[in-house]
Amino acid sequence: MPPPLARTLGGEVTDVRPVPDHPVGSLATVVLTTSYDTEVIAVTGSTSVGVTDQLRRLLAEHGARWVVDAVAVRPGHPQLCAQLPDRRGIVSLAGNPYADLPAAHCRPCPASR
């Protein structure tokens, strides 16, 4: 669901790769070596709470700056938005597509800026 949703919202999808969510394996390879022409890397799944949260650990180990660290919505609260030191953005959506659909259409409240 994320690629067509991104296109609907004006994004350009250049690559889709299913990978296991292990920070020292494929997930790390994709996040850390994706082309520098890429502005945003979107990840679905691999973000949760506790020891199963592989993406947050990976980003923390590589100096990412947190922009959004979870949202107050169920399902889908462990979503995140971060920026890598090389300025590429990381958006992580829940693995549940029913949580991702409303999240994609939400905008920040003007008071929160």
N, C-alpha and C positions, 0 to 999 in steps of 0.2 A: 503493500500500500504506500510506503513513503515515496518512491520515485514518481508515481502519477500525481500524488499530492503536492510534491515539490514543484512539478511542472505547472500544475494548476495555479499555484501561488506565485509563478513567475521565475522559478529557479531553473537552472540547467543541470541535469544529472549527467555526469560524465563517466561514472563507473559504479557498479554495484558488486560487492563481494561478500558472500556469506563466509564468516570466519568464526572459529571458536573464541570464546571470551576469556582467554588466558593472557595476563599482562606480559608474560615473557615469551609468548608465542605469536600466533598469527595476528591477534588484535594489536599488539605493540608494533608489529611490522607494518600493518596497514596505516595505523594512526601516525607513526613516526616517519614513514618514508613516502607517504602520498605526495604527489607532485606539489611543488611550491606555487604552481599556478592555481592550485585549488584554494578557494577562499574559505570554504566551510566543509568540514567532514561531519556527516550525520551518522550516528550509530544508533541502532535500535537494539534493545536488550543490553545485557552485560552491565547494567546499572541497577543496583538494588540497595540493600542495607546490610551492613556487616561484612562477613568474609566472602560473600558471593559478589560483592561489588568490585569487580575487576577494573573497570574503567577509571573510577575515582582514584584508585591506588596508582594506576599507570600515569594518570595526569599529574598527580602530586609528585611522583618520583621524577617527572620531567619538567617541573617548574611551571606548570600551567597556572594561569590567573583565573580564579573563579569569577564568573559574572552572575550566574544563577545556580544555586546549589539546592535543588528541590523546590517543588511548588506545593501549595496547599490545595490539592485536589486528589480525589480517589475515584477510580484507579489512576495511577500515573505519577504519584508524588515524587519518585526518585529522579525525575528529569533533571538535566543539568545543561549549562552553557558555560564554556570556558574558552580561554585563548592560550594557545601555545606560545612559547617565547618567540617563535618566528612569525607571530601575528595571525596564523591560521586559526579559524574558529572551530570549536568542537561543539556540536549539539547532540545530546543524547536523549533519545525518547524511550519511553517504556517499551517493553517487548509486546505489550498488549495493544493491538491496533485500535481497539475501541477507546483506549486512553489517549492515543496519539492524535486521533482526528480532532477532538475539541482543542487539544493543546496547540495544534498547528494554526488554529483560527483565533487564538487568544492574542491580545495585544496588552502590553504593560499599562497599568493604570497611570494616567498623567501625574498623579500625586506621588508615584513611586520613583520618579525620575530625579 
